[in-house]
Every structure is written in C-alpha cells, then in structure tokens.
Amino acid sequence: MRDLKTVFRHLKPFRLEFFLAVLFVIIESGFELVIPLIMADIIDTGIAARDIHYILIKGLEMGICALISLLTGLLYARFAAKAALGFGSFLRETEYARIQSYSFASLDRFESSSLITRMTTDVTVMQNAITGGLRPLVRGPSMLILGLLLAFLMNARLALVFLCCMPLLALILLFIIRKVAPLYGVLQRCMDQVNSVIQENLTAIRVVKAFVRGDYEEELFEKANRDFMETSRTTFHYAVLNLPAFQFTMYTAIVLILWFGGNMIQTGSMQVGELTGFLSYVLQIVNSLMMISNVFLMLTRSLASARRISEVLQEESSLTDPAEPVEVIPDGGIVFDHVSFKYRESARELTLSDVNLRISPGQTVGIIGGTGSSKSTLVQLIPRLYDATEGQVLVGGRDVREYGLAALRDAVGIVLQKNVLFSGSVRENLLWGNESATEEELQEACRMACADEFIRTLPEGLDTILHQGGVNLSGGQKQRLCIARTLLKRPKVLIFDDCTSALDTATEGKIRHALAEIPQMTKLIIAQRITSVMEADLIVIMEDGKIHAKGTHEELLAADPIYQEIYTTQMKGGGVHGTAQ
C-alpha cells in the first residue's frame, strides 16, 4: 500500500477534479436509492387506492430523481476523466524527469524495455484505476451501506437471509485475490520481455537481415509473446471466476428472499410493494458487491504496477550535486589520484585499480590498450558518468564531486563510441552542443570535424532532415557530425572515445590537426589505431584496468614491449619488438 501512496501522491495537482468526481458519485447513488422507496409507495398506496393523481405525482418524483442521477453521473464522468488523464500525464512526466537524473549506475539496474513499459502500460493501469475504479470504489460501499440500512428498515427478517451470504462472498474474493495478485507482477515482467525483443530486433534490424536471422528473431518473439499470452490466460482465468461465483451466491440469496417473502405476503405480514422495493435494494446491494469485488481486483493489479512505478521514482541516483557546488571550472587539468572503480559494490574484482595519472591543461593524451582494458571506463569518471570507488578524480584542481553536475559536464565534451543522432535536421542535432551557436560557429565546427565535406552535398545542407538515429547517413558521416556537435561546446576537456574508427586515416589526420588549433583545450583520445595517438604529448597504455606504461611515442617505442608490438603489427605488418618480418 505504501507504493500506492507514493504513486497517488502525484494526483495532488488534480485533487479538485478528483473530489468533485467523488461528490457526484455519492449524489448519484443517493438519488438512485430513493427511487425504490418511491416505487414501493406507488404500489402500496397509489395503485392499491387507484389514486391516479398520487401515482402521477410520485412518478414525476421518480423521473426527477432519475434525471438528477443521470446528470450527476455525466458530471462524474467529466471530472473523473480530467483527474485520471491529468494524473497519468503528470506521472509519466515525473517518471521521465526522474530517469533523466539517473546516473549510469542507476540506469544499469533497469532494462530500457522495462522503463518503457513502466512509463506506458503501468501508468495506463494506474489511470484506469481512477477512470474505471473510482466510481465503483465510492458507489459500491455507499450503496451497500445505504441499501442494507434501508433493507433492514423495510424488513429486518428478510435482510438477515441476505447477510448470511456475506461471509461466503468474502471467502470467494479472498481466494481469487490470493491467486491473482502474484500473477499481475509476472504479467508485467512478461510485457517487459516482449518489449525487449521488439526493441532489440528493430535496433539491430540491419544486422538481422545481413545474417539472415529473421526466422531466429521470429522464434524469440514467438516465445516471449507465447509466455505473455499464457501468463495473461492464467491470470484472467482466475480473475473472471469472480463474476460467476458472485452471481451464483447472490441469485441464490434472491431466490430465498422471494421464497420467504412470498410466504410473508400469504400470511399478511408483508405487502407486494414492500417486497418489490426490497428486491430493488437487494439488486442494488448485489451490484454494489460486484463493484467492490471488481475494485479489489483492479487494486490488486494497480498494486503491481504501482510497485514498478515506485521503484523508478524512488531510485536514488548515486550522483548528486554537493550542498554548495562549484560552478566554474578554471582549466582542463586532470589528475587521477589512486583511483579504483567497480560498477557494483558487490563486485569482487575492480574494473580500475590504483590509477595515477596527471594531465596538464591543454595537453593531448592518447590512451590505447586491448579490448576490455577499461579505457572507456577511465574517461567516464571525468564528467562523473560514474564516481570513483576509491581515490579522487580532479579537474581544474578540484575533486569532480565538488562541482555542479551541469557545470562539470558542460566543461567536458565527450564523443562516445556509439554515435547517437536524433530525429530532426542536421542543424538541430548540432545545436545540442550549443543552442545559441551562430551560423559561423556551426560552419567552423563542421570544418574542424571535416563534416562540411558531405554537408555541402546534402539536399538542404544543414537543414536536411535526419531519420531516427541518422540512418540516412554513413557511419563516418555520423561520427563527424557527433564530433562537430561536441566541438560547438568549446569544452575545456575534449574526450574522443574511439570515435574515429569509421574514418579514413586522411580525414582523421585533418581532424587531429584542426584540434591542434585549440591549444587551451585538453584532449584525450582513446583509439585502437596507433596513428591516432602517435603525435600526442603523452600516450597511456592500459592493461587489465591498470596503467601499464606512459610516455611519448619515442619513449614507449624504445622501451615498452606492448607498444612495440602494437606499432610493429599496425605499421610494419609483422615481427615483434620493432623488427620486420
């Protein structure tokens, strides 16, 4: 229930509409309950005395009650819809904003497909809990209490027959809820899996087609979809038992009431109109109990969704601004002081171990090493995509944890291995780097990234529309646009995380020489090709999460066997330690 409270707290901006909806349901129920009293009076008084005038007056009263009930029902629907849709929209926005504040460590705890389901399907379930559950939640108990009260007032002995069925109904409902409650959580996880398969397939559709693995992907989807279907079938198999079980019990009670009521009429202890009015209340009580049982089932499903949404809202980001953040980064000097790191606290081994490195402002540093040597992990600690587990990372002479996150990341530009472009024009994508960039600044950034070479050939230049993910560009073109976008930030620290792999050596050389024109910018270049780092002021060789060696190209070529092997393999095509074969 705590999860429900956490989620429904977001209903606060729409509480006026919510309370008005509740009020109109109560008014509607009240007028509906008056109608059987008037009907009983018409039968026992008006029809018995053949008083047409009395019948017409009471009939008019019934019509007015029905009209008021109809109008209040319409008003309820209006305000309930406003409250539910506003609540759903606000909840999605809150979830989305919360996700934006997550650190990479927080994002690692959720699959993308699961987050999508939590923001769509789970929020829709909560929305439906208001649109479909508010009316029976208010109407059911109020009609049940008033109906029982009026039924007792009309005939207490017949009402006792009905009361005997209540414990049986409670046991049926308890059995169904105990069966269904765990299944709703499983159902939503199956939906996560369906979304995951779809997302993975659409993202990698070119690879799937290239390897002719469409049939395999269809089998994966069929399995996920079948699991979802089977779980849904089992869940709703138990849920739908609610209706026949309740109807059997309640209609049995009605038959008994008719039996005992008929005997009372024969003995003269009860009138026909009184029995008719009593049956009207019984039917309303039956409907109210059905409503209440449906509400319990709906709340059970809502509880599963509320728990999943609450996990998103209550996830604490491991990266937060300090109490008094420093907003100005003086320069691009970087120091790794005995830095160790692991992605999870429970991990037994460190990803980075006791890294010590000092980089002067404006220096160009190349970082090379084998796959899995933690090169990318090292540079991700600079803009606080992750925090060091041990030791300190300093930028501009201060621990990165002393800076405001926005200020730090604005001063650090990073071009990631995976090139990400968004739907929209080339210009809109570039302006991510600097929203207020002028036309001249855009052109200069494109020139430095060698993106101007292909932008000139696009149909509308900078205003050419890119499809989702920039699929209408080649890999090299996307890389150059991502580099230009980052250069527009004019960061104090620029990180190239193996982002020139799709570029030819000539284009990569042009970009390196263009970057040399910005001497005040510290540049870190992660690369697999030795030509990408040969001209760097300092080259760092990573191995198994540690710094194996560091120095200039000449120093490492003369003394380090790993560097010699990389150089020989890439530049001479054979031999070890610099000797050609």
ZAKEFI-651219 format. One line per field, with one value per residue (C-alpha): residue number from 1; residue in one letter; y, x, z. Coordinates in Angstrom, 2 decimals. Each point is the difference from the previous one (the first is absolute). Layout:
# residues N
nr = (NUM  ...)
rest = (a  ...)
y = (Y  ...)
x = (X  ...)
z = (Z  ...)
This chain:
# residues 581
nr = (1  2  3  4  5  6  7  8  9  10  11  12  13  14  15  16  17  18  19  20  21  22  23  24  25  26  27  28  29  30  31  32  33  34  35  36  37  38  39  40  41  42  43  44  45  46  47  48  49  50  51  52  53  54  55  56  57  58  59  60  61  62  63  64  65  66  67  68  69  70  71  72  73  74  75  76  77  78  79  80  81  82  83  84  85  86  87  88  89  90  91  92  93  94  95  96  97  98  99  100  101  102  103  104  105  106  107  108  109  110  111  112  113  114  115  116  117  118  119  120  121  122  123  124  125  126  127  128  129  130  131  132  133  134  135  136  137  138  139  140  141  142  143  144  145  146  147  148  149  150  151  152  153  154  155  156  157  158  159  160  161  162  163  164  165  166  167  168  169  170  171  172  173  174  175  176  177  178  179  180  181  182  183  184  185  186  187  188  189  190  191  192  193  194  195  196  197  198  199  200  201  202  203  204  205  206  207  208  209  210  211  212  213  214  215  216  217  218  219  220  221  222  223  224  225  226  227  228  229  230  231  232  233  234  235  236  237  238  239  240  241  242  243  244  245  246  247  248  249  250  251  252  253  254  255  256  257  258  259  260  261  262  263  264  265  266  267  268  269  270  271  272  273  274  275  276  277  278  279  280  281  282  283  284  285  286  287  288  289  290  291  292  293  294  295  296  297  298  299  300  301  302  303  304  305  306  307  308  309  310  311  312  313  314  315  316  317  318  319  320  321  322  323  324  325  326  327  328  329  330  331  332  333  334  335  336  337  338  339  340  341  342  343  344  345  346  347  348  349  350  351  352  353  354  355  356  357  358  359  360  361  362  363  364  365  366  367  368  369  370  371  372  373  374  375  376  377  378  379  380  381  382  383  384  385  386  387  388  389  390  391  392  393  394  395  396  397  398  399  400  401  402  403  404  405  406  407  408  409  410  411  412  413  414  415  416  417  418  419  420  421  422  423  424  425  426  427  428  429  430  431  432  433  434  435  436  437  438  439  440  441  442  443  444  445  446  447  448  449  450  451  452  453  454  455  456  457  458  459  460  461  462  463  464  465  466  467  468  469  470  471  472  473  474  475  476  477  478  479  480  481  482  483  484  485  486  487  488  489  490  491  492  493  494  495  496  497  498  499  500  501  502  503  504  505  506  507  508  509  510  511  512  513  514  515  516  517  518  519  520  521  522  523  524  525  526  527  528  529  530  531  532  533  534  535  536  537  538  539  540  541  542  543  544  545  546  547  548  549  550  551  552  553  554  555  556  557  558  559  560  561  562  563  564  565  566  567  568  569  570  571  572  573  574  575  576  577  578  579  580  581)
rest = (m  r  d  l  k  t  v  f  r  h  l  k  p  f  r  l  e  f  f  l  a  v  l  f  v  i  i  e  s  g  f  e  l  v  i  p  l  i  m  a  d  i  i  d  t  g  i  a  a  r  d  i  h  y  i  l  i  k  g  l  e  m  g  i  c  a  l  i  s  l  l  t  g  l  l  y  a  r  f  a  a  k  a  a  l  g  f  g  s  f  l  r  e  t  e  y  a  r  i  q  s  y  s  f  a  s  l  d  r  f  e  s  s  s  l  i  t  r  m  t  t  d  v  t  v  m  q  n  a  i  t  g  g  l  r  p  l  v  r  g  p  s  m  l  i  l  g  l  l  l  a  f  l  m  n  a  r  l  a  l  v  f  l  c  c  m  p  l  l  a  l  i  l  l  f  i  i  r  k  v  a  p  l  y  g  v  l  q  r  c  m  d  q  v  n  s  v  i  q  e  n  l  t  a  i  r  v  v  k  a  f  v  r  g  d  y  e  e  e  l  f  e  k  a  n  r  d  f  m  e  t  s  r  t  t  f  h  y  a  v  l  n  l  p  a  f  q  f  t  m  y  t  a  i  v  l  i  l  w  f  g  g  n  m  i  q  t  g  s  m  q  v  g  e  l  t  g  f  l  s  y  v  l  q  i  v  n  s  l  m  m  i  s  n  v  f  l  m  l  t  r  s  l  a  s  a  r  r  i  s  e  v  l  q  e  e  s  s  l  t  d  p  a  e  p  v  e  v  i  p  d  g  g  i  v  f  d  h  v  s  f  k  y  r  e  s  a  r  e  l  t  l  s  d  v  n  l  r  i  s  p  g  q  t  v  g  i  i  g  g  t  g  s  s  k  s  t  l  v  q  l  i  p  r  l  y  d  a  t  e  g  q  v  l  v  g  g  r  d  v  r  e  y  g  l  a  a  l  r  d  a  v  g  i  v  l  q  k  n  v  l  f  s  g  s  v  r  e  n  l  l  w  g  n  e  s  a  t  e  e  e  l  q  e  a  c  r  m  a  c  a  d  e  f  i  r  t  l  p  e  g  l  d  t  i  l  h  q  g  g  v  n  l  s  g  g  q  k  q  r  l  c  i  a  r  t  l  l  k  r  p  k  v  l  i  f  d  d  c  t  s  a  l  d  t  a  t  e  g  k  i  r  h  a  l  a  e  i  p  q  m  t  k  l  i  i  a  q  r  i  t  s  v  m  e  a  d  l  i  v  i  m  e  d  g  k  i  h  a  k  g  t  h  e  e  l  l  a  a  d  p  i  y  q  e  i  y  t  t  q  m  k  g  g  g  v  h  g  t  a  q)
y = (0.00  2.29  -0.26  1.07  3.01  0.92  -0.11  1.60  2.87  1.26  0.44  3.13  2.57  -1.51  -0.49  2.51  -2.02  -3.20  1.17  1.40  -3.40  -1.71  2.48  -0.53  -3.81  0.27  2.30  -2.34  -3.02  1.81  0.90  -3.53  -1.40  2.27  -1.40  -3.44  1.73  2.08  -3.08  -1.97  2.95  0.13  -3.72  -0.18  3.36  1.38  -3.23  -1.56  3.12  0.46  3.61  1.15  3.46  -1.51  -2.40  2.86  2.17  -2.85  -0.95  3.59  -0.20  -3.23  1.68  2.97  -2.33  -1.98  3.23  1.35  -3.37  0.11  3.55  -0.70  -3.17  2.05  2.57  -2.81  -1.37  3.45  0.71  -3.59  0.10  3.34  -1.32  -3.34  1.31  2.90  -2.39  -2.39  2.79  1.49  -3.44  -0.72  3.40  -0.60  -3.44  1.40  2.85  -2.47  -2.21  3.04  0.52  -3.59  -0.76  -2.72  -2.30  0.59  -0.58  -3.28  -1.32  0.29  -1.32  2.60  -2.12  -0.19  3.78  0.45  -2.41  1.76  3.36  -1.31  -3.18  0.40  3.65  -0.97  -2.58  2.73  2.32  -2.69  -0.49  3.48  0.01  -3.55  -0.37  3.32  -0.39  -3.51  0.83  2.80  -1.24  -3.61  0.58  2.89  -2.02  -3.06  1.83  2.03  -2.98  -2.26  2.72  0.60  -3.74  -0.52  2.87  -1.59  -3.58  -1.10  -3.73  -0.12  2.07  -2.69  -2.54  2.23  0.59  -3.74  0.09  2.69  -2.28  -2.37  2.91  1.24  -3.44  -0.22  3.45  -0.82  -3.21  1.79  2.88  -2.35  -1.84  3.07  2.46  -1.64  -0.63  3.69  0.67  -2.94  1.33  3.38  -1.64  -2.06  3.26  1.32  -3.02  0.49  3.64  -1.01  -2.42  2.56  2.78  -2.16  -1.23  3.46  1.51  -2.72  -0.62  0.48  -2.59  -2.40  0.33  -0.12  -3.34  -1.26  -0.56  1.11  -3.48  -0.16  3.41  -1.08  -3.04  2.21  2.29  -2.95  -1.42  3.37  0.61  -3.53  0.42  3.27  -1.66  -2.97  2.25  2.23  -3.04  -1.40  3.39  0.81  -3.60  0.59  3.62  -0.85  -2.59  3.01  0.63  -3.49  -0.77  3.24  -0.33  -3.57  1.00  3.17  -1.47  -2.87  2.63  1.69  -3.31  -0.52  3.56  -0.57  -3.26  1.47  3.28  -1.87  -1.86  3.32  1.46  -3.04  0.39  3.74  1.08  1.62  1.90  -0.52  3.52  -0.47  -3.21  1.74  2.89  -2.45  -1.93  3.26  0.62  -3.58  0.43  3.25  -1.71  -2.83  2.55  1.84  -3.22  -0.80  3.49  -0.43  -3.37  1.52  2.88  -2.46  -1.74  3.33  1.15  -3.28  0.66  3.67  -1.03  -1.99  2.98  2.47  -2.06  0.16  3.74  0.61  -1.75  2.53  2.99  -1.13  -1.03  2.20  1.21  -0.65  3.33  3.15  3.61  1.01  2.36  2.98  -0.97  1.75  1.25  1.17  -2.40  2.05  -2.22  -3.47  -1.43  -3.58  -2.11  -3.63  -0.50  -3.69  -0.60  -3.39  -0.80  -2.80  0.18  -1.65  0.00  -3.76  -0.59  -1.98  1.45  3.61  1.27  2.68  -0.53  2.69  2.30  3.00  2.46  3.74  1.92  3.68  2.54  0.07  -3.28  -2.67  -3.49  -3.23  -3.08  -3.42  -3.57  -3.29  -0.60  -0.06  1.93  2.61  2.92  1.28  -0.57  2.21  3.03  -0.40  0.92  3.51  1.33  -2.10  -2.46  -2.24  0.86  -1.50  -2.75  0.99  2.95  3.35  1.34  3.68  2.45  3.54  -0.77  -1.07  -3.33  -0.50  -0.65  3.63  1.30  0.28  -2.82  2.34  2.30  -2.93  -1.74  3.27  0.40  -3.58  -1.00  -3.72  -1.72  -3.56  -3.20  -0.31  2.92  1.27  2.40  1.01  0.42  3.52  2.12  -0.03  3.50  -1.09  -2.83  2.32  2.54  -2.61  1.12  3.67  1.21  3.59  -0.83  2.36  -1.09  0.76  -2.15  -2.87  0.21  0.18  -3.06  -1.92  1.03  -1.19  -3.33  -0.30  -0.22  2.91  -2.31  -2.04  2.61  1.97  -3.00  -0.44  1.17  2.84  0.31  0.57  -0.10  -3.54  -2.21  -3.03  -3.09  -1.74  -0.71  1.69  -3.13  2.03  0.74  -2.26  -0.99  2.43  2.87  -0.62  -0.03  3.33  1.60  -1.24  1.48  3.34  0.03  -0.47  2.63  2.55  -0.26  1.35  -2.23  0.29  -3.79  -1.87  -3.80  -2.12  -3.49  -2.00  2.18  0.14  -3.72  0.52  2.77  -0.47  0.97  3.13  1.39  -0.96  1.84  3.14  -0.09  -0.45  2.97  2.12  -0.85  1.08  3.51  0.12  -0.10  0.84  -3.11  -3.23  -2.91  -3.69  -2.38  -3.65  -1.95  -3.41  1.40  1.07  2.76  1.71  0.55  0.14  3.81  0.29  1.72  -3.07  -3.56  -2.22  -3.78  -1.72  -3.68  -1.83  3.22  1.29  2.38  -2.24  2.81  3.65  2.29  1.51  -2.03  -0.05  -0.99  -2.86  -1.25  -0.21  -1.66  -1.61  -3.45  0.35  3.30  -1.46  -2.92  2.28  2.25  -2.88  -1.73  3.13  1.83  -2.77  -2.95  -2.60  -0.59  0.80  2.70  2.05  -2.52  -0.54  -3.46)
x = (0.00  2.97  0.70  -3.57  0.42  3.26  -1.63  -3.35  1.89  0.37  -3.78  0.35  -0.13  -3.35  -1.56  -2.84  -1.17  0.46  -2.10  -2.71  -0.18  -0.39  -2.68  -2.07  0.19  -1.36  -2.84  -0.81  -0.10  -2.21  -2.66  0.05  -0.69  -3.03  -1.69  -0.94  -1.64  -2.17  -0.79  -1.12  -2.20  -1.61  -0.88  -1.19  -1.81  -0.75  -0.86  -1.75  -2.26  -0.24  1.12  1.21  1.00  2.17  1.59  0.83  1.50  2.18  0.91  1.15  2.12  1.58  0.72  1.67  2.14  1.00  0.82  2.14  1.75  0.71  1.39  2.23  1.22  1.01  1.74  1.83  1.21  1.29  1.95  1.26  1.40  1.72  1.51  1.10  1.51  1.70  1.35  1.32  1.67  1.59  1.18  1.67  1.70  1.23  1.36  1.70  1.59  1.12  1.67  1.84  1.59  1.26  3.68  1.27  0.12  -3.73  -0.81  1.90  -2.58  -2.88  -0.36  -1.09  -3.02  -1.06  0.23  -2.16  -2.62  0.03  -0.65  -2.73  -1.84  0.45  -1.07  -3.04  -0.95  0.16  -2.03  -2.64  -0.10  -1.53  -2.20  -1.28  0.47  -0.99  -3.70  -0.40  2.41  -2.28  -3.33  0.41  0.51  -2.51  -2.70  0.83  -0.30  -3.09  -1.59  0.49  -1.29  -3.15  -0.52  0.12  -2.42  -2.42  0.28  2.70  -0.80  0.49  3.18  1.47  -0.33  2.16  2.58  0.65  1.57  2.57  2.65  -0.15  0.53  2.96  1.66  -0.47  1.54  2.92  0.75  -0.03  2.21  2.56  0.25  0.04  2.20  3.40  -0.96  -0.42  3.67  1.00  -2.28  1.74  3.43  -1.14  -1.03  3.51  1.44  -2.25  1.07  3.65  -0.11  -1.77  2.42  3.08  -1.25  -0.90  3.27  2.09  -2.24  2.88  2.12  -2.95  -0.51  3.72  0.34  -3.40  -1.14  -3.58  -1.36  2.04  -1.28  -3.55  0.47  1.25  -3.00  -2.38  1.34  -0.24  -3.46  -1.15  1.25  -1.92  -3.13  0.21  0.58  -2.92  -2.23  0.85  -0.39  -3.39  -1.18  -0.04  -1.15  -3.15  -1.03  -1.11  -3.13  -1.61  0.85  -1.57  -3.03  -0.68  0.15  -2.06  -2.71  -0.32  -0.62  -2.62  -1.85  -0.07  -1.26  -2.79  -0.90  -0.15  -1.51  -2.78  -0.86  -0.12  -2.40  -2.26  -0.05  -0.64  3.19  1.34  -1.46  0.80  1.39  2.22  1.46  0.48  1.87  2.00  1.06  1.09  2.30  1.26  0.90  1.78  1.88  0.95  1.29  1.92  1.65  0.97  1.46  1.98  1.39  1.05  1.64  2.02  1.18  0.83  1.89  1.91  1.16  0.63  2.15  2.31  0.33  0.35  2.89  1.80  -0.60  1.04  3.32  0.70  -1.02  1.88  3.22  2.68  2.63  3.50  1.03  -1.28  1.11  1.85  -1.66  1.97  1.09  2.85  -1.31  3.21  2.65  3.23  1.86  0.22  2.68  -0.81  1.39  -0.79  1.17  0.09  -3.32  -1.70  -3.46  -2.55  -3.46  -1.77  0.84  -0.54  2.54  3.01  2.52  0.82  -0.47  2.65  2.75  2.21  0.23  2.33  0.19  0.64  -1.05  0.90  -2.48  0.09  1.90  -0.91  -0.05  -0.44  -1.39  0.45  -0.32  -1.68  -3.74  -1.26  2.94  -2.45  1.02  -3.58  -0.70  2.96  -1.18  -3.63  1.10  1.01  -3.54  -1.38  -1.92  1.17  1.73  3.31  -0.32  3.33  2.32  -0.68  -0.52  0.91  -0.82  1.33  1.62  -3.24  -1.65  -2.70  -2.49  0.36  -1.42  -3.63  -0.75  -1.32  3.05  2.45  -1.61  -0.28  3.79  0.70  -0.87  -0.10  -0.54  -1.04  0.77  -3.63  -1.03  -3.43  -1.98  -3.63  -2.92  0.01  2.25  3.80  -0.12  -2.21  2.39  3.00  -1.73  -0.02  3.59  -0.89  -3.59  1.09  2.69  0.15  0.13  3.73  0.61  -1.96  2.02  3.30  -0.85  -0.97  3.27  2.09  -1.87  0.25  -3.81  -0.27  1.28  -3.22  -2.44  0.51  -1.29  -3.18  -3.25  -0.63  3.39  -0.29  -3.79  -0.07  -2.25  1.58  -2.08  -0.01  3.57  1.36  -0.57  0.26  3.67  3.04  1.91  2.82  -2.41  -1.76  3.35  0.99  -3.32  0.37  3.51  -1.24  -2.84  2.44  2.43  -2.83  0.08  3.56  0.72  3.06  0.44  -0.75  -0.23  0.02  -1.09  1.09  -2.34  2.07  -0.03  -2.21  2.21  2.82  3.47  0.13  -3.26  1.07  3.30  -1.83  -2.14  3.08  1.73  -3.14  -0.17  3.62  -1.23  -1.69  3.01  -1.95  -2.19  1.13  -0.51  -0.25  -0.05  -0.92  0.92  0.86  2.15  3.45  -0.01  -2.79  2.24  3.55  0.09  -1.47  1.98  -0.51  -1.05  -1.51  -0.14  -2.78  0.06  -2.53  -1.27  3.47  2.45  2.63  2.23  -0.07  2.27  0.48  -0.04  3.81  0.40  -2.50  1.30  3.47  -0.90  -3.48  -0.54  -3.83  0.28  2.70  -2.25  -2.97  2.22  1.60  -3.32  -1.73  2.85  2.24  -2.34  2.12  2.88  0.07  1.88  0.40  1.64  -1.61  -0.64)
z = (0.00  0.51  -3.73  -0.76  2.28  -1.73  -3.42  0.89  1.61  -3.57  -0.15  2.16  -2.87  -1.05  3.44  -0.68  -3.02  2.01  2.97  -2.29  -1.74  3.39  1.05  -3.15  0.40  3.54  -1.15  -2.90  2.32  2.51  -2.57  -1.43  3.45  0.47  -3.12  1.52  3.00  -2.34  -2.11  3.08  1.04  -3.47  0.12  3.60  0.14  -3.47  -1.84  3.01  0.33  -3.84  0.56  -3.46  1.24  2.74  -2.49  -2.40  2.77  1.25  -3.59  -0.58  3.15  -1.31  -3.35  1.72  2.12  -3.11  -1.91  2.86  0.25  -3.75  0.12  2.99  -1.74  -3.06  2.20  1.77  -3.34  -1.03  3.19  0.40  -3.54  0.68  3.25  -1.48  -3.24  1.76  2.64  -2.66  -1.96  3.13  1.17  -3.35  0.04  3.55  -0.91  -3.10  1.95  2.66  -2.60  -1.41  3.42  0.23  0.00  -2.31  3.03  0.58  -3.67  0.14  2.51  -2.49  -3.52  -2.56  -0.94  3.65  0.41  -3.10  1.39  3.36  -1.69  -2.32  1.00  3.76  -0.06  -2.11  2.65  2.66  -2.23  -0.47  3.76  0.19  -3.10  0.56  3.75  1.58  -0.76  1.45  2.84  1.20  -1.30  1.16  3.76  0.14  -1.77  2.07  3.31  -0.93  -1.76  3.03  2.33  -2.06  -0.50  3.78  0.49  -2.48  1.33  2.42  -0.26  -3.77  0.31  2.28  -2.85  -2.14  2.76  0.29  -3.48  0.87  1.62  -2.99  -2.42  2.04  -0.13  -3.79  -0.49  2.31  -1.93  -3.38  1.18  1.54  -3.31  -2.26  1.95  -0.71  -3.63  -0.83  0.78  -2.21  -2.73  -0.07  -0.08  -3.01  -1.65  0.71  -1.80  -3.04  -0.22  0.43  -2.94  -2.23  0.96  -0.56  -3.35  -1.34  1.24  -1.66  -3.01  -2.47  1.80  0.11  -3.75  -0.76  1.83  -1.25  3.60  -0.47  0.78  3.21  1.11  -0.80  2.23  2.83  -0.37  -0.26  3.27  1.82  -1.43  0.91  3.58  0.21  -1.39  2.38  3.01  -1.05  -0.47  3.44  1.67  -1.49  0.38  3.74  -0.27  -1.99  2.60  2.01  -2.08  -0.14  3.65  1.21  -2.27  1.13  3.67  -0.38  -2.20  2.43  2.68  -2.21  -0.53  3.78  0.53  -2.54  1.75  3.48  -1.25  -1.84  3.20  1.91  -2.59  0.35  3.78  -0.32  1.76  -3.16  -2.96  -3.70  -0.42  3.03  -1.50  -3.37  1.65  2.11  -3.13  -1.59  2.95  -0.16  -3.68  0.81  2.82  -2.40  -2.51  2.72  1.15  -3.59  -0.26  3.21  -1.12  -3.35  1.85  2.08  -3.17  -1.62  3.09  0.00  -3.56  0.78  2.95  -2.31  -2.36  2.89  1.37  -3.35  -0.41  3.59  -0.67  -2.75  2.12  3.11  -1.75  1.52  -2.43  1.25  -1.54  1.66  0.21  3.18  2.49  -1.35  -3.52  -1.79  -3.35  -1.68  -1.31  -0.30  -2.49  -1.50  2.25  1.07  2.83  0.81  3.58  1.00  -1.78  0.19  -1.32  -0.28  -1.50  2.93  3.67  0.10  -2.80  1.18  -2.42  -0.82  -3.55  0.58  2.55  1.59  -3.02  0.36  -2.86  -0.32  -3.14  -0.41  -1.42  -3.81  -0.23  -2.58  1.47  -1.92  1.76  -1.57  1.17  -0.74  0.00  3.58  1.42  1.46  -2.20  -0.33  3.69  0.90  -1.98  1.12  3.53  -1.19  -0.73  2.89  -2.11  2.82  3.29  1.02  2.60  1.58  -0.48  -1.66  -3.50  -0.21  -2.79  0.17  3.34  1.74  0.69  -2.65  2.83  1.08  -3.30  -1.01  -2.44  -2.69  0.22  -0.04  -2.96  -1.87  0.35  -1.12  -3.55  -0.70  -3.34  0.84  -1.89  -1.04  -2.20  1.02  -2.16  0.45  -2.36  -1.42  -2.19  -0.05  1.49  2.89  0.81  -0.04  2.25  2.77  0.51  0.28  -0.36  -0.69  -2.58  -2.97  -3.64  -0.04  3.08  -1.55  -3.19  1.91  2.11  -3.14  -1.67  2.95  0.06  -3.82  -0.05  -2.45  -2.74  -0.10  1.37  -3.23  -1.95  2.09  -1.66  2.46  1.67  3.75  -0.25  -1.42  2.10  1.65  0.61  3.39  1.05  -3.15  -2.09  -3.22  0.77  -0.13  3.14  -0.77  -0.66  3.31  1.81  -1.52  0.92  3.60  0.14  -1.39  2.53  2.88  -1.34  0.10  3.79  -0.01  3.02  2.18  -0.26  -3.23  0.06  -3.13  1.07  -3.06  -2.07  -3.20  -0.78  -3.09  -1.41  -2.46  1.22  -2.16  1.45  3.51  -0.55  -1.12  3.17  2.23  -1.63  0.34  3.72  0.39  -0.86  3.43  2.36  3.18  -0.32  1.70  -2.38  0.89  -2.96  0.51  -3.10  -1.37  -2.83  1.07  -2.65  1.96  3.05  -1.36  0.05  3.51  2.78  2.17  -0.81  2.69  -0.44  1.96  0.90  2.24  1.58  0.84  -1.61  -1.53  -1.32  -0.99  -1.97  -3.45  -3.21  -0.16  3.66  -0.19  -3.34  1.50  3.29  0.16  -1.56  -0.21  -1.87  -2.21  -0.89  -0.80  -2.10  -1.86  -0.68  -1.27  -1.72  -1.32  -0.15  1.83  2.45  3.65  1.79  -3.12  -2.27  -3.35  -1.30)
